[in-house]
């Protein structure tokens, strides 16, 4: 049986997860989706869509979707669902897990790598995070869960943009990009999102063959390029992280503990040194490393090496060959809580040939 893809839907209370879920559960998209919901107070969708006093754990929706609430732990619910699917009792093609707005998505994601039974049946596809444009700045200042939800994201949807001025949304978008440059952002209105922007994003490939995001090695407008500060950069460098752009006034007010750090080099890596260094970094800083990813130029290899990880779990694989004439550049991004950028940069430099 092929692995069942799983999407984790996260975002703080009131960010629009329920609105998005309603669209997924009621739209005529032809897909059979099982939704697992963490029951938590006002956020559960049973009140609006389902019969709230039902004793059934699994409810079949009219468009073929399945909805169930977690009454035990996530692992038990996933195991039960897979067993019912094999027995032909329920039919679904993929799973969406809605976390409570107060949840750190890390432990949910780790379930799919730390538990062999789950890893044998399910494939974690992506973490999708909703951000409330009206309240996000204050939430980011005060709630670490919100910063972690953004740090883990593979796709970010910014909701309620109609309630705030455009420049405020732009500033929020830049702040989020500073925290997580690898996740595409989209501004959404009342959960109006194409299914293709939620499913099959292939954000997590730790237990499958790693695939290269073709855009990963390209520079984009927001990438935090490593550059030397010149005298005409135009601002005080007191709170400026190495590798940031100098052209934006907004994010210097914030000192988010979730930050991204990008490392690039045209020199190849020594594979033994790199493996030893990354292994030791993950041992020490793993709990603070939310997501990390890279496409590497490794000495003696004519193919790209692709790696990514979450917390202490890291996977790597050989990607496609470097094309004739292609510049062999390594690019790595690390997203985490107060990671020691100078130590990481020096250590990675020391692994280059």
C-alpha angles and dihedrals in degrees: 000000000000118000117272111237116233130201121196112211113201140163138129124285110293096014094122105264092132092049091052092046092052089057091049092048098045106030119104096239097136094235123121107223130181112212118202112196128196103222109231124154119275096001100072116111095213090091094061106028109020136043101269098208097051117129092205113107095204122045125188114224124216094249093053097266121131125219128196136165125222108251094160125024125307094255092056092047092050092047092049092048093050091048092051090048092052090048091051093241093122131019123214138142102202143009132233117196115200109202122205112264090248094056130114102222092212099088091045090054092046091058088074094056105032098050114067095198091054093043089053091057108029138047118205104227105180149325112242115197128196119206124196107226093201098054104018099100094056092040091051090050094052111022122066090191089066092050091049092048088056093044092055096044126120092182127020125202116193110208134192093031088146089068097060136050117271094243090055090053090048091052091049091048090052092048091052091047089053089055097042117014094170098065118083114230128217130180110226136192119215094335093302096157130145113245088232089064091056105038135053093017091141092214094149120046103154094125098033134056106294116242127201119240098226091217095051096091094045121095116239131192094265101041110124099236119199106244139161114249112244127198092255097053090114107227145065111272096210096110098021119121116220110256098033129123117255097213107085127077101193110070098054090080091063128070100188113184089218105077137161125228124193124201123192133176139167091206117090123248124245099236097213094049092045093050092050093046096047090045092055093044091052091048092053104031101023096113089054095045106091100176135349132177140171149174108212140199104215124191114259095012124111091195132072116254113221123199138168139163150178120219108318096345117094132173131188136182142167114272129194124309120274106260119243108274093010114140107246103226129163116217125183130175124196122191117189153119112292094326115189097250096181091052092047093047094048092046093050091046087054091056093057120103 
